Amino acid sequence: MQTQLPADIESSSSTPQQETVMETSQGLTRPDRKTIEKNRRIHMKALYSKLLSLLPTPSSQQEGVAVTLADRLNEAINYIKGMQEMLERMQKRKRQLTGSAGTASDVAAASRSPKIDVQDLRSGLRVIVVSSPCDHHLIFCEVVRVLEAEGVDIITASYAVVGDRAFHTIQSLAPKSGTGEADQVMERLKKAIHA
């Protein structure tokens, strides 16, 4: 915002006293340069203090050696650069770990999906199911339900949990309908469990 000065004041050379008088006559007060510089120095000192409080104590300061402001600023710059490099390395490592964890979890999920094997014996069928231990009871119930729906009489059923696997073995009598029953039972079991 510019103010218009009277012509006689504009043409005359002004001393600092005249400026102060000129500014006060218009109602504006402006601090002199000395006060502005003093305030700037106080502000910069506060900013330096805040910056240095964020940094670890340098070894030179621990020994009692006087450190100049320029040296402390250089230490701050080096510290910040070191922290940026460390952050980049950690982010890269995180991306690698999350990428490999995603791949590992996909492999684990695929390997934990139940495996079913139906063997056709002369006297009946043997169904072997390998699943994860957390859902092996549900899978066992589903296998029994499908076998009973197919008209298979279950003789024995057993299971064992070893590590992160549950093994079910179900022995049954031969189905009444005859040959090709093992393949049909296998397909029904796969549909029921993987659905």
MIDOSE-1310 file (N, C-alpha, C; in nm, 2 decimals, decimal comma, always signed):
residues 195
mqtq	+0,08/-0,12/+0,00/+0,00/+0,00/+0,00/+0,09/+0,12/+0,00; +0,07/+0,21/-0,10/+0,15/+0,33/-0,11/+0,07/+0,45/-0,07; +0,13/+0,53/+0,00/+0,06/+0,66/+0,04/+0,13/+0,77/-0,03; +0,05/+0,87/-0,06/+0,09/+0,99/-0,13/+0,15/+1,09/-0,03
lpad	+0,27/+1,13/-0,06/+0,34/+1,23/+0,03/+0,33/+1,37/-0,03; +0,32/+1,47/+0,05/+0,32/+1,60/-0,01/+0,44/+1,63/-0,09; +0,43/+1,71/-0,19/+0,54/+1,74/-0,28/+0,66/+1,79/-0,21; +0,65/+1,88/-0,11/+0,76/+1,94/-0,05/+0,84/+1,83/+0,03
iess	+0,77/+1,73/+0,09/+0,84/+1,63/+0,16/+0,91/+1,53/+0,07; +0,85/+1,50/-0,05/+0,91/+1,41/-0,14/+1,05/+1,46/-0,20; +1,05/+1,59/-0,22/+1,17/+1,64/-0,29/+1,28/+1,66/-0,19; +1,26/+1,68/-0,06/+1,37/+1,70/+0,03/+1,43/+1,57/+0,07
sstp	+1,56/+1,58/+0,10/+1,63/+1,46/+0,15/+1,59/+1,45/+0,29; +1,57/+1,32/+0,33/+1,52/+1,30/+0,47/+1,62/+1,23/+0,55; +1,64/+1,27/+0,68/+1,73/+1,21/+0,77/+1,64/+1,11/+0,85; +1,70/+1,02/+0,93/+1,62/+0,92/+1,00/+1,52/+0,99/+1,10
qqet	+1,56/+1,11/+1,15/+1,46/+1,18/+1,24/+1,35/+1,23/+1,16; +1,38/+1,28/+1,04/+1,27/+1,33/+0,95/+1,18/+1,22/+0,91; +1,23/+1,10/+0,88/+1,15/+0,98/+0,84/+1,06/+0,95/+0,96; +1,11/+0,94/+1,08/+1,03/+0,91/+1,19/+0,92/+1,01/+1,21
vmet	+0,95/+1,13/+1,20/+0,85/+1,24/+1,21/+0,75/+1,22/+1,10; +0,81/+1,20/+0,97/+0,72/+1,19/+0,86/+0,62/+1,07/+0,88; +0,67/+0,96/+0,92/+0,59/+0,84/+0,94/+0,49/+0,86/+1,05; +0,53/+0,93/+1,16/+0,44/+0,95/+1,27/+0,33/+1,05/+1,23
sqgl	+0,37/+1,15/+1,15/+0,27/+1,25/+1,11/+0,16/+1,18/+1,02; +0,19/+1,07/+0,96/+0,08/+1,00/+0,88/+0,01/+0,89/+0,96; +0,06/+0,87/+1,08/-0,01/+0,77/+1,17/+0,06/+0,63/+1,16; +0,16/+0,62/+1,08/+0,23/+0,49/+1,07/+0,35/+0,49/+1,16
trpd	+0,37/+0,38/+1,23/+0,50/+0,36/+1,30/+0,57/+0,24/+1,25; +0,69/+0,26/+1,22/+0,78/+0,16/+1,17/+0,90/+0,15/+1,25; +0,94/+0,03/+1,30/+1,07/+0,03/+1,38/+1,19/+0,06/+1,29; +1,29/+0,11/+1,35/+1,41/+0,14/+1,28/+1,48/+0,02/+1,24
rkti	+1,59/+0,03/+1,16/+1,66/-0,09/+1,11/+1,73/-0,16/+1,23; +1,78/-0,09/+1,33/+1,84/-0,15/+1,44/+1,75/-0,25/+1,51; +1,63/-0,21/+1,53/+1,53/-0,29/+1,60/+1,49/-0,41/+1,51; +1,48/-0,39/+1,38/+1,44/-0,50/+1,29/+1,56/-0,60/+1,29
eknr	+1,68/-0,56/+1,29/+1,79/-0,65/+1,29/+1,80/-0,73/+1,42; +1,78/-0,66/+1,53/+1,78/-0,72/+1,66/+1,67/-0,83/+1,67; +1,55/-0,80/+1,62/+1,44/-0,90/+1,62/+1,47/-1,02/+1,53; +1,54/-0,99/+1,41/+1,58/-1,10/+1,32/+1,68/-1,19/+1,39
rihm	+1,78/-1,13/+1,46/+1,88/-1,21/+1,52/+1,82/-1,30/+1,64; +1,72/-1,24/+1,71/+1,66/-1,32/+1,82/+1,58/-1,44/+1,76; +1,51/-1,41/+1,65/+1,43/-1,51/+1,58/+1,53/-1,63/+1,53; +1,64/-1,59/+1,46/+1,73/-1,69/+1,41/+1,79/-1,77/+1,53
kaly	+1,82/-1,70/+1,64/+1,88/-1,77/+1,75/+1,78/-1,88/+1,80; +1,65/-1,84/+1,81/+1,55/-1,93/+1,85/+1,54/-2,05/+1,76; +1,55/-2,02/+1,63/+1,54/-2,13/+1,53/+1,66/-2,23/+1,54; +1,78/-2,17/+1,56/+1,90/-2,25/+1,57/+1,89/-2,34/+1,70
skll	+1,84/-2,28/+1,80/+1,82/-2,35/+1,93/+1,72/-2,47/+1,91; +1,61/-2,44/+1,84/+1,51/-2,55/+1,82/+1,57/-2,66/+1,73; +1,65/-2,62/+1,63/+1,71/-2,72/+1,54/+1,81/-2,81/+1,62; +1,90/-2,74/+1,70/+2,00/-2,82/+1,77/+1,94/-2,90/+1,88
sllp	+1,82/-2,87/+1,93/+1,76/-2,95/+2,04/+1,71/-3,08/+1,98; +1,69/-3,08/+1,85/+1,64/-3,20/+1,78/+1,75/-3,30/+1,75; +1,87/-3,26/+1,75/+1,99/-3,34/+1,72/+2,05/-3,41/+1,84; +2,11/-3,52/+1,82/+2,18/-3,59/+1,93/+2,30/-3,50/+1,97
tpss	+2,34/-3,51/+2,09/+2,46/-3,43/+2,14/+2,58/-3,48/+2,07; +2,65/-3,39/+2,00/+2,78/-3,42/+1,93/+2,89/-3,46/+2,03; +2,98/-3,55/+1,99/+3,09/-3,59/+2,07/+3,18/-3,48/+2,11; +3,20/-3,38/+2,02/+3,29/-3,27/+2,05/+3,23/-3,19/+2,17
qqeg	+3,10/-3,18/+2,18/+3,04/-3,10/+2,29/+3,05/-3,18/+2,42; +3,05/-3,31/+2,41/+3,06/-3,39/+2,54/+3,20/-3,37/+2,60; +3,30/-3,35/+2,51/+3,44/-3,33/+2,56/+3,46/-3,20/+2,62; +3,37/-3,10/+2,61/+3,39/-2,97/+2,66/+3,46/-2,87/+2,57
vavt	+3,47/-2,91/+2,44/+3,53/-2,82/+2,34/+3,43/-2,73/+2,29; +3,46/-2,60/+2,28/+3,37/-2,51/+2,22/+3,35/-2,53/+2,07; +3,22/-2,53/+2,03/+3,19/-2,56/+1,89/+3,12/-2,44/+1,83; +3,17/-2,40/+1,71/+3,11/-2,29/+1,65/+2,97/-2,32/+1,59
ladr	+2,90/-2,22/+1,56/+2,76/-2,24/+1,51/+2,77/-2,30/+1,37; +2,87/-2,27/+1,29/+2,89/-2,33/+1,16/+2,92/-2,48/+1,17; +3,00/-2,51/+1,27/+3,03/-2,66/+1,29/+2,90/-2,73/+1,33; +2,82/-2,67/+1,42/+2,70/-2,74/+1,46/+2,60/-2,75/+1,35
lnea	+2,60/-2,65/+1,26/+2,51/-2,66/+1,14/+2,55/-2,77/+1,05; +2,69/-2,78/+1,03/+2,74/-2,89/+0,94/+2,70/-3,02/+1,00; +2,72/-3,04/+1,14/+2,68/-3,16/+1,20/+2,53/-3,19/+1,18; +2,45/-3,09/+1,19/+2,30/-3,10/+1,16/+2,28/-3,15/+1,02
inyi	+2,34/-3,09/+0,93/+2,33/-3,13/+0,79/+2,37/-3,28/+0,77; +2,48/-3,31/+0,82/+2,53/-3,45/+0,81/+2,44/-3,55/+0,88; +2,39/-3,51/+0,99/+2,29/-3,60/+1,07/+2,16/-3,62/+0,99; +2,11/-3,51/+0,93/+1,99/-3,52/+0,85/+2,01/-3,61/+0,73
kgmq	+2,12/-3,59/+0,66/+2,15/-3,67/+0,54/+2,17/-3,82/+0,58; +2,23/-3,84/+0,69/+2,25/-3,98/+0,74/+2,11/-4,04/+0,77; +2,02/-3,97/+0,83/+1,89/-4,02/+0,87/+1,81/-4,04/+0,74; +1,82/-3,96/+0,64/+1,75/-3,98/+0,51/+1,80/-4,11/+0,45
emle	+1,93/-4,13/+0,44/+1,98/-4,25/+0,38/+1,93/-4,38/+0,46; +1,93/-4,37/+0,59/+1,88/-4,48/+0,67/+1,73/-4,50/+0,65; +1,66/-4,40/+0,64/+1,51/-4,41/+0,61/+1,49/-4,48/+0,47; +1,57/-4,44/+0,37/+1,55/-4,50/+0,24/+1,59/-4,64/+0,25
rmqk	+1,70/-4,68/+0,32/+1,73/-4,82/+0,33/+1,62/-4,90/+0,40; +1,57/-4,84/+0,50/+1,46/-4,91/+0,58/+1,33/-4,93/+0,49; +1,30/-4,82/+0,42/+1,18/-4,84/+0,33/+1,20/-4,94/+0,22; +1,33/-4,95/+0,17/+1,36/-5,05/+0,07/+1,34/-5,19/+0,13
rkrq	+1,40/-5,20/+0,25/+1,39/-5,33/+0,32/+1,25/-5,37/+0,35; +1,17/-5,27/+0,39/+1,02/-5,30/+0,41/+0,95/-5,35/+0,29; +0,98/-5,28/+0,17/+0,92/-5,32/+0,05/+0,96/-5,46/+0,01; +1,09/-5,50/+0,04/+1,13/-5,63/+0,01/+1,06/-5,73/+0,10
ltgs	+1,05/-5,70/+0,22/+0,99/-5,79/+0,32/+0,84/-5,81/+0,29; +0,77/-5,70/+0,26/+0,63/-5,71/+0,24/+0,60/-5,78/+0,10; +0,69/-5,76/+0,01/+0,68/-5,83/-0,12/+0,70/-5,98/-0,10; +0,81/-6,02/-0,03/+0,83/-6,16/+0,00/+0,73/-6,22/+0,09
agta	+0,68/-6,14/+0,18/+0,58/-6,19/+0,28/+0,45/-6,22/+0,20; +0,41/-6,13/+0,10/+0,30/-6,15/+0,02/+0,31/-6,28/-0,06; +0,43/-6,30/-0,12/+0,45/-6,42/-0,19/+0,45/-6,54/-0,10; +0,51/-6,53/+0,01/+0,51/-6,64/+0,11/+0,37/-6,68/+0,16
sdva	+0,29/-6,57/+0,18/+0,15/-6,60/+0,23/+0,07/-6,66/+0,12; +0,10/-6,62/-0,01/+0,02/-6,69/-0,12/+0,06/-6,83/-0,13; +0,19/-6,86/-0,11/+0,24/-7,00/-0,12/+0,18/-7,08/+0,00; +0,18/-7,02/+0,12/+0,13/-7,09/+0,24/-0,02/-7,11/+0,22
aasr	-0,09/-7,01/+0,17/-0,23/-7,03/+0,15/-0,26/-7,15/+0,05; -0,18/-7,15/-0,06/-0,20/-7,25/-0,16/-0,16/-7,39/-0,10; -0,06/-7,39/-0,02/-0,01/-7,52/+0,04/-0,11/-7,57/+0,15; -0,18/-7,47/+0,21/-0,27/-7,51/+0,32/-0,41/-7,54/+0,27
spki	-0,44/-7,53/+0,14/-0,57/-7,57/+0,10/-0,57/-7,72/+0,11; -0,68/-7,78/+0,15/-0,69/-7,92/+0,18/-0,65/-8,01/+0,05; -0,58/-8,11/+0,08/-0,54/-8,21/-0,02/-0,63/-8,33/+0,00; -0,69/-8,38/-0,10/-0,78/-8,50/-0,09/-0,72/-8,61/-0,18
dvqd	-0,72/-8,73/-0,13/-0,69/-8,85/-0,21/-0,79/-8,96/-0,18; -0,85/-9,01/-0,28/-0,94/-9,12/-0,26/-0,88/-9,25/-0,33; -0,86/-9,35/-0,25/-0,80/-9,47/-0,31/-0,91/-9,58/-0,31; -0,92/-9,65/-0,43/-1,02/-9,75/-0,45/-0,95/-9,89/-0,41
lrsg	-1,00/-9,94/-0,29/-0,95/-10,07/-0,25/-1,05/-10,18/-0,29; -1,02/-10,30/-0,29/-1,11/-10,40/-0,33/-1,24/-10,41/-0,24; -1,21/-10,39/-0,11/-1,32/-10,40/-0,01/-1,39/-10,26/+0,01; -1,33/-10,15/-0,04/-1,40/-10,03/-0,01/-1,31/-9,91/-0,06
lrvi	-1,33/-9,79/+0,00/-1,26/-9,67/-0,03/-1,18/-9,63/+0,09; -1,06/-9,57/+0,07/-0,98/-9,50/+0,17/-0,97/-9,36/+0,13; -1,02/-9,27/+0,21/-1,01/-9,12/+0,19/-0,91/-9,06/+0,28; -0,81/-9,00/+0,22/-0,71/-8,93/+0,30/-0,72/-8,78/+0,27
vvss	-0,73/-8,70/+0,38/-0,74/-8,56/+0,37/-0,63/-8,49/+0,45; -0,56/-8,40/+0,39/-0,45/-8,33/+0,46/-0,50/-8,18/+0,46; -0,51/-8,12/+0,58/-0,55/-7,98/+0,59/-0,48/-7,91/+0,70; -0,51/-7,78/+0,71/-0,45/-7,71/+0,82/-0,53/-7,74/+0,95
pcdh	-0,46/-7,73/+1,07/-0,52/-7,77/+1,19/-0,63/-7,68/+1,24; -0,64/-7,56/+1,19/-0,74/-7,46/+1,24/-0,88/-7,50/+1,18; -0,89/-7,56/+1,07/-1,02/-7,59/+1,01/-1,04/-7,74/+0,98; -0,96/-7,82/+1,05/-0,97/-7,97/+1,01/-1,10/-8,03/+1,06
hlif	-1,16/-7,98/+1,17/-1,29/-8,04/+1,21/-1,40/-8,01/+1,11; -1,40/-7,89/+1,05/-1,50/-7,86/+0,95/-1,48/-7,94/+0,83; -1,36/-7,96/+0,79/-1,33/-8,04/+0,67/-1,37/-8,18/+0,69; -1,34/-8,23/+0,81/-1,38/-8,37/+0,84/-1,53/-8,39/+0,83
cevv	-1,60/-8,30/+0,89/-1,75/-8,31/+0,89/-1,80/-8,30/+0,75; -1,74/-8,22/+0,66/-1,79/-8,21/+0,52/-1,76/-8,34/+0,45; -1,64/-8,40/+0,47/-1,60/-8,52/+0,40/-1,70/-8,63/+0,44; -1,73/-8,64/+0,57/-1,83/-8,74/+0,62/-1,97/-8,72/+0,56
rvle	-2,01/-8,60/+0,55/-2,14/-8,56/+0,49/-2,15/-8,61/+0,35; -2,04/-8,58/+0,27/-2,04/-8,62/+0,13/-2,04/-8,77/+0,11; -1,96/-8,84/+0,19/-1,95/-8,98/+0,18/-2,08/-9,05/+0,22; -2,15/-9,00/+0,32/-2,28/-9,05/+0,35/-2,39/-9,02/+0,24
aegv	-2,37/-8,90/+0,18/-2,46/-8,87/+0,07/-2,44/-8,96/-0,05; -2,32/-9,01/-0,07/-2,29/-9,11/-0,18/-2,33/-9,25/-0,14; -2,37/-9,27/-0,02/-2,41/-9,41/+0,02/-2,30/-9,49/+0,07; -2,19/-9,43/+0,11/-2,07/-9,51/+0,15/-2,09/-9,53/+0,30
diit	-2,06/-9,65/+0,35/-2,07/-9,69/+0,49/-1,92/-9,67/+0,55; -1,91/-9,58/+0,65/-1,78/-9,55/+0,71/-1,75/-9,66/+0,81; -1,63/-9,72/+0,80/-1,59/-9,82/+0,90/-1,51/-9,76/+1,01; -1,40/-9,69/+0,97/-1,32/-9,62/+1,07/-1,28/-9,48/+1,02
asya	-1,25/-9,40/+1,12/-1,21/-9,26/+1,08/-1,11/-9,22/+1,19; -0,99/-9,17/+1,15/-0,89/-9,13/+1,24/-0,82/-9,00/+1,19; -0,76/-8,93/+1,28/-0,69/-8,81/+1,24/-0,57/-8,79/+1,34; -0,48/-8,71/+1,29/-0,36/-8,68/+1,37/-0,31/-8,54/+1,32
vvgd	-0,27/-8,46/+1,42/-0,22/-8,32/+1,39/-0,07/-8,32/+1,41; +0,00/-8,29/+1,31/+0,14/-8,29/+1,32/+0,19/-8,15/+1,26; +0,25/-8,07/+1,35/+0,29/-7,94/+1,31/+0,18/-7,85/+1,26; +0,19/-7,81/+1,14/+0,09/-7,72/+1,08/+0,00/-7,80/+0,99
rafh	-0,02/-7,93/+1,00/-0,10/-8,01/+0,92/-0,19/-8,11/+1,00; -0,31/-8,13/+0,95/-0,40/-8,23/+1,01/-0,42/-8,34/+0,91; -0,40/-8,47/+0,95/-0,42/-8,58/+0,85/-0,54/-8,66/+0,90; -0,64/-8,68/+0,80/-0,76/-8,76/+0,83/-0,75/-8,88/+0,74
tiqs	-0,78/-8,99/+0,79/-0,79/-9,12/+0,72/-0,93/-9,18/+0,75; -1,01/-9,20/+0,64/-1,14/-9,26/+0,66/-1,15/-9,39/+0,57; -1,18/-9,50/+0,64/-1,20/-9,63/+0,57/-1,35/-9,65/+0,56; -1,39/-9,70/+0,44/-1,53/-9,73/+0,42/-1,55/-9,86/+0,34
lapk	-1,67/-9,91/+0,34/-1,70/-10,03/+0,27/-1,72/-9,99/+0,12; -1,72/-10,08/+0,03/-1,73/-10,05/-0,11/-1,87/-10,00/-0,13; -1,89/-9,90/-0,22/-2,02/-9,85/-0,24/-2,10/-9,95/-0,32; -2,23/-9,94/-0,31/-2,32/-10,04/-0,37/-2,33/-10,03/-0,52
sgtg	-2,30/-9,91/-0,57/-2,32/-9,90/-0,72/-2,21/-9,96/-0,80; -2,09/-9,98/-0,75/-1,99/-10,05/-0,82/-1,87/-9,97/-0,86; -1,82/-9,99/-0,99/-1,70/-9,93/-1,04/-1,71/-9,79/-1,07; -1,60/-9,72/-1,07/-1,59/-9,57/-1,10/-1,64/-9,49/-0,99
eadq	-1,67/-9,55/-0,87/-1,72/-9,47/-0,76/-1,62/-9,39/-0,70; -1,49/-9,43/-0,70/-1,39/-9,35/-0,64/-1,37/-9,22/-0,70; -1,38/-9,22/-0,84/-1,36/-9,09/-0,91/-1,48/-9,00/-0,88; -1,60/-9,05/-0,88/-1,71/-8,97/-0,85/-1,71/-8,91/-0,71
vmer	-1,67/-8,99/-0,61/-1,65/-8,95/-0,47/-1,55/-8,84/-0,46; -1,44/-8,86/-0,54/-1,33/-8,76/-0,54/-1,38/-8,63/-0,59; -1,45/-8,62/-0,70/-1,50/-8,50/-0,76/-1,60/-8,43/-0,66; -1,69/-8,51/-0,60/-1,78/-8,45/-0,50/-1,71/-8,39/-0,38
lkka	-1,61/-8,46/-0,34/-1,53/-8,41/-0,22/-1,46/-8,28/-0,26; -1,40/-8,27/-0,37/-1,33/-8,15/-0,41/-1,42/-8,03/-0,43; -1,54/-8,06/-0,49/-1,64/-7,95/-0,50/-1,69/-7,90/-0,37; -1,71/-8,00/-0,28/-1,76/-7,96/-0,15/-1,66/-7,88/-0,06
iha	-1,54/-7,92/-0,07/-1,43/-7,86/+0,02/-1,38/-7,73/-0,04; -1,37/-7,73/-0,17/-1,31/-7,61/-0,23/-1,41/-7,50/-0,27; -1,54/-7,53/-0,25/-1,65/-7,44/-0,28/-1,65/-7,32/-0,19
